């Protein structure tokens, strides 16, 4: 782990444990080797470092393109963040994610695309299914609870709330599933399967 990533990891992990009593369930399901597509519900701006704190090694994140300004541009790059233009989405970021996975990286994706308004889990976009099929990576479902209460969408003040991250059994798509799912309907089917796994936690 590079020092700048390690510094951020230590800072956030310590803060989550101290301020929110962060607890992780299901660590026995955690896949720590090889390419892994980590799929989680999206409750708050706290979510990326929350999931990152679960692992002991680096991972790749997605971040709004608008955040890459000044010193933050350098810092986000050091934290393995990929800029995403949410106002004008295209295939560029999806291609980067797939390439990173094929290179053996661990990548965090929020299938819902945006943070929840009320704490509930929304529908996943077909894009997560496309990434899963094209990369062939192991899918690691996770569910965050408490982050919405700690820092809800539209709120700038952090509040105390116990945060829990549940790690689910990994999903491994068979060669037959990968072959039969290489179309729009297949991507949507895989996306629904991933979201169902997250909701079940």
N, C-alpha and C positions, 0 to 999 in steps of 0.2 A: 504494500500500500504506500503510494507516494506521500511525502510529508504533508503537502497542502490538503490532500484528500483526507489523510489521517487526522489532521487538525480539525477539519470540519466535522468528520465522523465522531471524534471524541467530544467535541463541543455539543453537538446535537444529541448524541446518545446520553451524555451526562445530564443535559437539560431535561430530556424526556423522562429520565428515571427520577430526577429530583423534583421537577415541577408537576409532572403528570402521573407519577407512579407507573410508568409504562410497563406493561406485562405482555409477554409473547407466549402464545399457546401453540402447540403442535410443532415444536422445533424438530421433532423426529421426522417430519415430512420434508424438511428443508433440503433442497437440492443445491449442493455447494460446488459441484464440478461440472464442467462442460457448459455449452450454451443453454441459457434458461430465459424464457419469456415470462417475466413476473407480471401477473395481471391482478390489479387491486381495484376496489371501489375508491371513489374520490370524494373525500369530505372537506378537505381544507388545504391551504397552502403548506400545512405541516406534513402532508402525506409523503412527498418524496424523501425527505430526510428520515421520516419515521420508518419507511420500508428499508432505506439504506442502513439504518442502525441495526436492523435484524441480522445483516450479514457482517462477516469479519473481513471481507475483501471488497474491492471496488465493483461498481456496477455503472451502467449507463442510464441517464435520465432524459426526459423531454422537458423543455422549458419554453415559455412564451418568447418569441423573437424580440418583443419589445423590451425584455429584461436585459438584453445583451448590449448594454451601454456603459461607456467609461470603464472603470475598474471592474465592474460587475461582468463585463464581457470576458475579461481574462479569468476572473474567478470561476464563472460558470463553466468555462472551457476546462479548467483544472479539475472541476468536479464532474467531468464527463457528461455535461449537459448538451443535448442536441437542440438547436433553435427550431421552433415550430411556429409557423404563421397561421394562427387560428382564424384570422379574418379572411385569408385567402388560401385555404388548404389545398395541397396538391400531393402528388405521389413522391415528391422528393424525400420527405421525412420518412415515409414508409420504406422506401428503398434503402435509406441509411440504416434504419432499424434492422431490416432483413440482412443487410451486409454485416452489421455488427454481430448479429447472432451467428451467421455463418462463419465468422472469424473466431467464434468461441466465447463471445462476451455474454454477460448477464444484462438484460435490458428491462427496465420498468416501464410498463404502459398502463394507463388508466382507460379501459375500454369505453367508459361513459363519455370521455372527451372533456367534460367540464365538471366543476365541483357541484355537489348536490345543493339544492336550495333548502331542503328540510331534513336532511339526514338519511333519507331513503335512498335505495339503490335504483338507478335508472337503467335504461336499455343500453346494451353494448353496441358499438358501431361495427359494421361488417369488416372494417379495417383490421381489427384484432384477429379475426378469422383468417384474413388474407396473410397477415404476418405469420401466424402459426403454421399455415399450410406451406407457404413459400420457404420458410426457414427450416421447418421440420424440427424445431427446437422443443425441448421439454417445456411444458406450461406449468407455472407455479402459481396457483390461485391463493390470494390472501384477502383478508377482510379487516378493515380498520373500524374500530368503534371508539367514540369519545372525541375524536378530532373536530367533528362538527360543532360540538358543544364548546370546545376549547377555543376555536377560531373559525366561526361560521362565515360563510360567504357574505361579503358586504360589511364585515366588522373588522375594525383595525385594532381592537383591544383583545389581547389574549386573556382567557379566563381559565381557572383551574377546572379540570375535568379528568378523571382517570381514563387513560387511553390504553386500549388493548388491540393487539394485532394477532389475528388467528391465521395460522399457516395450514393450508389444506393439502391433501395428498396430490402429488403431481399428476398431470394429465400427459400421457404419452400417446400420440397418434400413430396408429399402425400404418405401414406402407399402403395398405388397401384404403384406409381412411384418407390418407394424403392424396392418393390418386383420384378417388371418387369425389373429393371436396374441392377440386381445382376449378371452381366456377362460382358465380355470384351466389347461387343458392347454397353451395357448400360452405362458403365463407360465412354466410349468415347462420348456418346451422352450427358451425364450430363456435362462432361468437356467442350464440345462445347457450351452448354447452358450457363455455367458460363462465358466463355470467351466472348460470345456475349453480356452478361449483362454488363461486364466491358467495352467493346468497345462502348456500347450505351451511356455511361456516358459522 
